[in-house]
Structure formats: C-alpha cells, structure tokens
Amino acid sequence: MIEVFSSTSCTLGEGAFWHPSRKHLFWFDILGMRLYTVDAGKERFWEFDECVSAMGWIDHDRVIIASASGLWEFDIETGEQSYLAALEADNATTRSNDGRADPWGGFWIGTMGFNAEPGAGAIYRYYQGSLRKLVSNVTISNAICFAPDRSCAYYTDTVKGKIMRQPLAPEDGWPVGKPELFLDLSGEDFGPDGAVVDAVGNLWNAQWGASRVACYGPDGTLLQEIAVPTPQVTCPAFGGADLSTLYITSAADGDLPAPAGLTFAMATNAVGQLEHQVEI
C-alpha cells in the first residue's frame, strides 16, 4: 500500500535520491528552490537562490547538485557550496531538470525551458571535470537512468513520449552509436517523467498525468503499475534498508490540492540499484 512519506507539498517535487552512505532520501522542489531530506524522523530543508533539481553523491557529506545555472559541490553538513561547471549559465530561458550519476562516476543532467519552450533544452554529461553536450533540441529532459549491466543509458523528451536507449562504451561510459527506441508512449495521454532501473534491469517510470509509476521489463513489456493518488507523478527512487522501498515525488503545479506535491513511499518486491558515486 502506498503511504505518504512527506506531507510537505512541493510545487514541483523532483529528483528523488536515496543516499547510499547516509541512508536518507533526498528530493527537490524545483520551483520552490529547496532540497529536502528526512533525518532521524525529522524533515530538513536547504534553500537556494535559484532552481535546483537533481543530485549525486560524492562522499558521505558532499553531493553534486544541478541548478538553473551550473553544477555545484554541496556539503550537506555545512551548507557550503562550490562551483564545478556552468550549465547554460548564459541562457536565462533554461534550467536544470532530471539527472543521475552513471556507473563510471559521470553525472548526466538534462535542461529545459522554464516554460517548456520547444527544443530549448539538452542533455549533458559531467565527467572528469568537464561538461559535454550529448543530446540537443530537447523540450523536457527526463528519465535519465542506467542499466545494471552498464550496457546503456535511458532518457526521454517528455513531450515526444519516447523513452530512448543509448548504448554506452564499456571502458568509460560515453555514448557509442545512435540511440534506439526503447518504449513508445507517444500515443498516450500522459508524459513519461523521471525513471530508475532496478537491480534486474526493469525500468520504473513516473508518468505525468497518469497518476502512476509503471514498471517495464528490459524488452519494454509492461510488468506492473503502481497507482499514485495524484496526477502529476514525477520521479521514483529505490531506497530503504534493502533498497525495496519505492519513493515517489509529485507536483502541485497549477495549484492542485493535496495530496498533489507530496512525497510517497511503497514497499515493493523489487530491489533497486545503489546510486552510483560521482567522481569530480
């Protein structure tokens, strides 16, 4: 049964992330410019001066955070942050959106227009101190996640409705060859949002407008649906002691009433992957 994990209503809850070392869930309210966690049963938050959306862990105290203008090293204990790289800092139209670390220690991050301007965004990879653009002409970047066998990355442009599978080089994780279509949801009345891949390779996708998280096998077969009691479902993450709890963020965009914008949790029979450690 799905339960409320946090009753804090986020305008745009996103970036659900289970920290493997701290064993806490973190999540963002992108438009609220806040990062949240629950530590020893008490909710904490940090406020920023611009939109923040996604993170990866560097070590116990330090994480990488993507903001509207850059990538930052952030210390959870002290609140100090240091600049790592510009992320479309000269473009006031865009902000960061979905992101996740890959198995090689790289950090993938997507951007989008504040008003979802067509083709304004892109997908990048930060690796060994430099940022490289991988995908251009993206409207709403989402579903960045990685197969447990390191064979591929997944991503989508939500407005196009197609989740793509990008083969990766085994030695360093850079894309090799062209992306392939993994799942075509373009004919549905919802949009694929954030996603995560579990330990056996199933992809769990939050679906904006569908009030659900859907689980697909490695061949794209729909295996399971988890109903969420609000339509704007944004991002799943596996966590908990055995990585079998599925955490789910949501949005109250457009002043939707509660439980819109709350963060949920549900016990599953699946086991997630540990989030990969970022090497900066």
Summary of the structure (lengths in Angstrom):
residues: 280
radius of gyration: 16.7
end to end distance: 38.9
largest distance: 47.7
contacts: 1014
relative contact order: 0.18
helix: 0%
strand: 56%
